[in-house]
């Protein structure tokens, strides 16, 4: 693990190199990053800590591939490659899913199906390749004797930085539309979870017709390889998923260079529960939103705003549900919640629980490290009550299985509480009233609203945030547009000489 050394069992560690221009290549630097299992702290692999020079080589490989062939590859041929990538994910779902689990401790029962789900993103964007159409625009210049049409073109080289919580799926949200649009790609995965990206790149080189240099992977730390990628003058588009603080830095860099940028950042997402809701369904949704994936997801429903008439019942039932969650080995099918992804993340989450108590909150359940589990990264599912909306634990993203439950009295108060945050990524609304559902969904400041469900995404539906939760959209047609630029072409059909001192 990158933040503090993992214990080593004596077994030989798997060693990976950079993946550039269709093959593994040695780094120009000597430093390596150890990858460990958050379940038992065992180290099992090492990767290079990519240097600025390494990033430069990768960007040049991507530029060469773009200029040489990928930009001019027919959309129908790009679609064929995207289908091949989808087939790789289907074929190697067990291997890639296990690599994901060994890196970040998320459940194999989630990560293996996630590989199959990711495959559908490539198939969806393969279908979008066949609809990359411009349009003809009726204009009135010269009495209409002018033809104006648009074309959509790729941006060029994409530099992407992804987090550790769902490494290959979140890579897919960027890579699939970028390739469909005709761009080439340099990927800097999280230093905590680099192995699956390197293995994925190796499989694509061996089992697809993706041209060499089109997809490159340079692992490393954010302040090294990450900064080198965002600062590189030959990168035409930046895409980042991660913390709002780092997103601001990348946006600032992109702004100075006028580089297009997409940012999918943090969230402090509310589940708004009204008294008329089906509470069995509510409980399932809240658990799904905050305790699944150990709360390590940007859409984690970390605030439950509950109508005062059902508040006590919901809290009691949440405590019972939290106490019944099966912690354990994420590779085991019976496990319902695994460890946090690495030791520093455990310290962060535990620190927020302790801070909540200092601020006056009550831990209704959890908040401790269970002695029955190995390693140093487990924390119990945690339910906080007696919280106020201005507390740090309610306002700041914790990124762990910590739920703050707050009562409200009226619909207007619920909306105000939900919106009283710097974030605006997602929200859940729980009610049996169709009219109320529409009113509240309309009033919430968030990019995704679920009604009587939670934590659902689709390749066809746009995803992104309001406010500090990001810029731009991923998935759907909107996600494809993030990786394209529009050209407007004017053709004079009149054969008349224009007035040189007149516009139009």
C-alpha positions in Angstrom: 0.0 0.0 0.0 1.3 3.4 -0.9 0.7 5.4 2.3 2.5 3.1 4.7 4.3 -0.2 4.0 2.3 -3.4 3.9 3.7 -6.5 5.5 5.2 -9.0 3.1 4.6 -12.7 3.4 7.9 -13.8 1.8 6.2 -14.6 -1.5 7.6 -13.0 -4.6 5.7 -9.8 -5.5 4.3 -9.5 -8.9 6.2 -6.7 -10.8 4.5 -4.5 -13.4 5.9 -1.9 -15.7 4.4 1.1 -17.5 2.2 0.2 -20.5 3.1 2.5 -23.4 2.7 2.1 -27.2 1.2 -1.4 -26.9 3.8 -2.9 -24.6 5.3 -2.9 -21.1 8.2 -0.5 -20.8 10.6 0.2 -17.9 10.3 3.5 -16.1 13.0 6.2 -16.4 12.9 6.3 -12.6 13.9 3.7 -9.9 11.1 4.2 -7.4 8.4 1.6 -7.2 5.0 1.6 -5.4 3.9 -1.4 -3.4 0.3 -2.6 -3.8 -1.2 -4.4 -0.8 -4.5 -6.1 0.2 -6.6 -3.9 2.5 -8.1 -7.1 3.9 -5.0 -8.5 5.6 -2.3 -5.9 4.8 -0.3 -8.4 2.6 1.8 -6.8 -0.1 1.3 -8.6 -3.5 2.6 -6.4 -6.3 4.7 -3.4 -7.2 4.4 -0.9 -10.0 6.7 2.0 -11.2 6.2 5.4 -9.7 5.9 7.1 -13.1 8.1 10.2 -13.8 7.5 13.3 -15.8 9.7 11.7 -18.6 7.5 8.6 -18.6 4.4 10.7 -19.0 6.1 12.5 -21.9 6.8 9.2 -23.6 3.2 8.1 -23.2 1.7 11.4 -24.5 4.0 11.2 -27.5 2.9 7.6 -28.2 -0.7 8.8 -27.9 -0.1 11.7 -30.2 1.6 9.5 -32.8 -1.3 7.0 -32.7 -3.8 9.8 -33.1 -2.0 11.4 -36.1 -1.0 8.1 -37.7 -4.3 6.3 -37.7 -6.9 6.5 -34.9 -8.2 10.0 -35.8 -8.9 8.9 -39.4 -10.2 5.4 -38.5 -13.7 5.1 -39.8 -16.4 5.2 -37.0 -17.6 1.8 -38.1 -14.1 0.4 -37.6 -13.8 2.1 -34.2 -17.1 0.4 -33.3 -15.6 -3.0 -34.1 -12.7 -2.3 -31.7 -15.0 -1.2 -28.9 -16.9 -4.4 -29.3 -13.6 -6.3 -29.0 -12.9 -4.4 -25.8 -16.3 -5.4 -24.4 -15.6 -9.0 -25.2 -12.3 -8.8 -23.3 -14.1 -7.6 -20.2 -16.6 -10.4 -20.5 -13.9 -13.1 -21.1 -11.7 -11.9 -18.2 -14.3 -10.7 -15.7 -13.2 -13.1 -13.0 -9.5 -12.2 -13.3 -10.1 -8.5 -13.5 -12.7 -8.5 -10.8 -10.3 -10.3 -8.4 -7.6 -7.8 -9.2 -9.9 -5.0 -8.3 -10.9 -6.6 -5.0 -7.3 -7.4 -4.0 -6.4 -3.8 -4.6 -9.2 -1.9 -2.8 -11.1 -4.5 -0.7 -14.5 -4.0 -2.4 -16.6 -7.2 -2.7 -15.8 -9.6 -5.4 -19.6 -10.2 -5.7 -19.8 -6.6 -6.9 -16.5 -6.2 -8.8 -16.9 -9.2 -11.1 -20.4 -8.2 -12.3 -19.0 -4.6 -12.6 -16.7 -5.9 -15.3 -19.7 -7.2 -17.3 -21.5 -3.9 -16.7 -18.4 -2.0 -18.0 -18.5 -4.1 -21.2 -21.9 -2.7 -22.0 -20.5 0.9 -21.9 -18.2 0.0 -24.8 -21.0 -1.6 -26.7 -23.2 1.4 -26.2 -20.5 3.8 -27.4 -19.8 1.5 -30.3 -23.4 2.1 -31.3 -22.8 5.8 -30.9 -20.0 5.6 -33.4 -22.5 5.0 -36.1 -24.5 8.2 -35.3 -21.6 10.7 -35.3 -23.5 13.0 -37.5 -23.2 16.7 -38.1 -26.1 18.8 -39.3 -27.1 21.1 -42.1 -28.2 24.6 -40.8 -30.5 26.8 -42.8 -29.0 30.3 -42.8 -30.2 33.4 -44.5 -26.9 35.0 -45.5 -26.9 36.0 -49.2 -30.6 35.3 -49.5 -30.0 31.7 -48.4 -27.5 31.0 -51.2 -25.0 29.7 -48.6 -24.6 26.1 -47.3 -23.7 25.8 -43.6 -23.0 22.4 -42.1 -21.2 21.1 -39.0 -18.9 18.2 -38.3 -17.9 16.7 -35.0 -14.3 15.9 -34.5 -12.1 14.4 -31.8 -10.1 16.6 -29.5 -6.8 14.6 -29.7 -4.9 13.2 -26.8 -6.9 12.7 -23.6 -5.2 12.7 -20.2 -7.3 10.9 -17.6 -6.8 10.4 -13.8 -9.0 8.0 -12.0 -9.6 7.1 -8.3 -9.2 3.8 -6.4 -12.8 3.0 -5.5 -14.0 1.5 -8.8 -10.9 1.6 -11.0 -11.9 0.0 -14.2 -15.5 1.1 -14.3 -14.6 4.7 -13.8 -11.9 4.4 -16.4 -14.5 3.0 -18.7 -16.7 6.0 -18.3 -13.9 8.0 -19.8 -12.2 5.6 -22.2 -15.2 4.3 -24.0 -16.6 7.7 -25.2 -13.1 9.0 -25.8 -12.2 6.2 -28.1 -15.6 6.3 -29.8 -15.0 10.0 -30.6 -11.6 9.2 -32.2 -9.3 10.3 -29.4 -6.2 8.6 -28.0 -5.6 8.2 -24.3 -3.1 8.4 -21.4 -4.3 7.0 -18.1 -2.9 7.7 -14.7 -4.6 5.3 -12.3 -4.6 5.8 -8.5 -1.4 4.7 -6.9 -3.5 2.5 -4.6 -5.1 0.5 -7.4 -2.8 0.5 -10.5 -2.6 -3.2 -11.3 -6.0 -3.8 -12.9 -5.5 -0.9 -15.4 -2.1 -2.3 -16.4 -3.5 -5.8 -16.9 -6.4 -4.4 -18.8 -4.1 -2.5 -21.2 -2.1 -5.7 -21.7 -5.2 -7.7 -22.6 -6.4 -5.0 -25.0 -3.0 -5.1 -26.8 -3.1 -8.9 -27.0 -6.8 -9.5 -27.8 -8.1 -6.5 -29.7 -7.1 -4.6 -32.8 -6.8 -1.3 -30.9 -3.7 0.4 -32.5 -0.5 0.6 -30.4 -0.3 3.9 -28.5 -4.0 4.5 -28.5 -4.3 3.5 -24.8 -1.3 4.0 -22.5 -1.1 3.6 -18.7 1.4 5.4 -16.4 1.0 4.6 -12.7 2.4 7.0 -10.1 1.6 9.5 -7.4 -0.6 12.5 -8.1 2.1 15.1 -7.3 4.4 13.3 -9.8 2.8 11.5 -12.7 -0.5 13.2 -12.2 0.8 16.7 -12.3 3.0 15.9 -15.3 0.0 14.7 -17.2 -2.3 17.7 -16.3 0.6 20.1 -17.1 1.6 18.5 -20.4 1.2 21.0 -23.2 0.4 18.3 -25.8 -2.7 17.0 -23.9 -5.8 18.2 -25.6 -8.4 17.2 -22.9 -8.3 16.4 -19.2 -10.7 14.2 -17.4 -10.6 13.6 -13.6 -12.6 11.7 -11.0 -11.7 12.3 -7.4 -11.7 14.8 -4.6 -13.0 18.4 -5.0 -9.7 19.8 -3.7 -7.7 18.1 -6.4 -10.3 18.9 -9.0 -9.9 22.6 -8.3 -6.2 22.3 -8.9 -6.7 20.5 -12.2 -9.4 23.0 -13.2 -7.0 25.9 -12.5 -4.3 24.3 -14.6 -6.7 23.6 -17.4 -8.0 27.2 -17.2 -4.5 28.6 -17.6 -3.9 26.5 -20.7 -7.6 26.7 -22.0 -7.7 22.9 -22.0 -11.2 21.4 -22.0 -11.7 19.5 -18.7 -14.3 17.2 -17.2 -14.5 16.8 -13.4 -16.5 14.3 -11.5 -15.9 15.2 -7.9 -17.3 14.6 -4.4 -20.7 14.3 -2.9 -22.6 14.6 0.4 -25.7 13.1 -0.9 -29.1 13.0 0.9 -31.8 10.4 1.1 -35.0 12.4 1.8 -37.5 10.1 3.5 -41.2 11.1 3.8 -43.6 9.6 6.2 -45.7 8.1 3.4 -42.8 6.1 2.0 -42.6 2.2 2.1 -40.1 1.9 5.0 -38.9 -1.6 4.0 -37.9 -0.1 0.6 -36.4 2.9 2.3 -34.2 0.8 4.6 -32.9 -1.2 1.6 -32.2 2.0 -0.3 -30.3 3.7 2.6 -28.2 0.6 3.3 -27.5 0.2 -0.4 -26.5 3.9 -0.6 -24.1 4.1 2.4 -22.9 0.6 3.5 -22.6 -1.1 0.2 -19.0 -0.6 -1.2 -18.1 0.3 2.4 -19.4 3.8 1.7 -16.5 4.4 -0.7 -18.4 5.9 -3.6 -19.1 9.4 -4.8 -22.8 8.8 -4.7 -22.8 7.4 -1.2 -26.1 8.4 0.6 -24.2 9.7 3.6 -27.2 11.9 4.9 -30.6 10.5 5.7 -33.2 13.3 6.1 -36.2 11.6 7.7 -39.6 13.0 8.5 -40.1 13.4 12.2 -43.2 11.1 12.2 -41.1 8.1 11.2 -37.6 9.2 12.4 -37.4 7.0 15.5 -38.6 3.9 13.7 -36.2 4.5 10.8 -33.2 5.0 13.2 -34.1 1.8 15.2 -34.4 -0.2 12.1 -31.2 1.2 10.6 -29.3 0.2 13.8 -30.6 -3.3 13.5 -29.7 -3.5 9.8 -26.2 -2.1 10.5 -25.6 -4.6 13.3 -26.6 -7.5 11.0 -24.1 -6.6 8.2 -21.6 -9.4 7.6 -18.1 -8.1 7.6 -15.2 -10.2 6.2 -13.1 -11.3 3.4 -14.2 -9.4 0.2 -13.3 -12.5 -1.9 -16.0 -14.5 0.0 -19.5 -14.6 -1.4 -21.1 -14.3 2.1 -19.3 -11.0 2.9 -21.6 -8.0 2.8 -19.0 -5.3 3.7 -15.3 -5.4 3.3 -12.5 -3.2 4.6 -11.7 0.4 3.7 -9.3 0.6 0.8 -6.1 1.5 2.7 -4.9 2.5 6.2 -5.0 6.3 5.7 -8.6 6.0 4.6 -9.4 4.2 7.8 -7.7 6.9 9.8 -9.7 9.5 7.9 -13.0 7.8 8.5 -12.3 7.0 12.1 -11.2 10.6 12.6 -14.6 11.9 11.3 -16.5 9.5 13.7 -14.5 10.8 16.6 -15.0 14.4 15.5 -18.8 13.8 15.3 -18.8 12.8 18.9 -16.8 15.9 19.8 -19.3 18.0 17.9 -22.2 16.5 20.0 -23.4 13.7 17.8 -24.3 10.3 19.2 -23.0 7.0 17.7 -26.2 4.9 17.6 -24.2 2.0 16.1 -20.7 1.2 15.0 -17.7 3.5 14.6 -15.1 1.1 15.9 -12.5 -1.3 14.4 -13.9 -4.8 14.8 -11.4 -7.1 16.6 -12.7 -10.1 14.7 -11.3 -9.0 11.4 -7.6 -9.2 10.2 -5.6 -6.2 9.0 -6.0 -2.6 10.0 -8.6 -1.2 7.6 -12.0 -2.5 8.9 -14.5 -0.2 10.5 -18.0 -1.0 11.6 -21.0 0.4 9.7 -21.8 3.6 11.6 -25.1 5.4 12.3 -24.9 8.9 13.8 -27.8 10.7 15.4 -28.2 14.0 17.3 -26.5 15.7 14.4 -27.0 19.2 13.1 -26.7 20.1 9.4 -23.8 22.5 10.0 -21.5 19.9 11.6 -18.4 19.0 9.7 -19.5 15.3 9.5 -22.6 16.4 7.8 -21.0 18.9 5.5 -17.8 17.2 4.4 -17.4 14.1 2.4 -16.2 11.2 4.6 -16.0 8.4 1.9 -16.8 5.6 4.3 -19.7 3.7 5.9 -20.8 6.6 8.1 -24.5 7.8 8.0 -25.8 10.9 9.6 -29.6 10.8 10.3 -31.4 14.2 10.6 -35.2 14.8 11.2 -37.3 17.3 9.3 -40.9 18.5 9.7 -42.0 19.9 6.3 -41.3 19.4 2.6 -39.8 22.8 2.4 -37.4 22.1 5.3 -36.4 18.8 3.7 -35.4 20.5 0.5 -33.6 23.3 2.3 -31.6 20.8 4.4 -30.8 18.7 1.3 -29.5 21.7 -0.6 -27.6 23.1 2.4 -24.2 21.8 1.2 -21.5 22.8 -1.2 -22.0 19.5 -3.1 -24.7 18.5 -5.6 -24.0 15.1 -7.1 -27.0 12.9 -6.2 -30.0 12.5 -4.0 -32.7 10.0 -3.2 -36.4 10.8 -2.6 -38.7 8.3 -0.9 -42.4 8.8 -1.1 -45.6 7.2 -2.4 -46.9 10.6 -3.7 -46.1 11.1 -7.4 -46.8 14.8 -7.1 -44.5 15.2 -4.1 -41.8 13.2 -5.8 -41.8 15.6 -8.8 -41.9 18.7 -6.6 -38.9 17.6 -4.5 -36.9 16.3 -7.4 -37.4 19.7 -9.1 -36.3 21.5 -5.9 -33.1 19.5 -5.2 -29.8 20.8 -6.4 -28.1 17.6 -7.7 -27.2 16.1 -11.0 -28.9 12.8 -10.4 -32.2 12.2 -8.5 -33.5 8.7 -7.7 -37.1 8.3 -6.5 -37.8 5.2 -4.4 -34.4 3.7 -5.5 -30.7 4.6 -5.0 -27.3 4.1 -6.6 -28.4 3.2 -10.1 -26.4 4.3 -13.2 -26.6 3.5 -16.9 -24.4 4.0 -19.9 -27.3 5.8 -21.6 -28.0 8.3 -18.8 -25.9 11.3 -18.2 -24.1 11.6 -14.8 -22.4 14.5 -13.2 -22.7 17.1 -10.5 -23.9 20.6 -9.5 -21.8 23.0 -7.5 -18.6 21.5 -6.0 -19.5 18.1 -7.3 -18.0 18.8 -10.7 -18.1 20.1 -14.3 -19.4 18.3 -17.3 -21.2 15.0 -17.7 -20.2 11.4 -18.2 -22.3 8.6 -19.9 -25.0 9.0 -22.5 -24.8 11.3 -25.5 -23.6 14.1 -23.2 -20.6 12.0 -22.2 -19.6 11.6 -25.9 -19.9 15.3 -26.5 -17.3 15.9 -23.8 -14.6 14.3 -26.1 -15.6 16.1 -29.3 -15.4 19.6 -30.8 -17.7 21.1 -33.4 -16.6 22.6 -36.7 -18.9 24.9 -38.7 -18.3 25.0 -42.5 -19.7 27.7 -44.7 -20.0 27.3 -48.5 -20.9 30.2 -50.8 -23.3 29.0 -53.5 -24.2 32.4 -54.9 -21.0 33.1 -56.8 -21.5 36.8 -56.0 -18.8 39.1 -54.8 -19.4 40.2 -51.2 -19.0 43.7 -49.7 -15.6 43.4 -48.0 -16.6 46.0 -45.4 -19.8 44.2 -44.3 -20.2 41.2 -42.0 -22.4 38.4 -43.5 
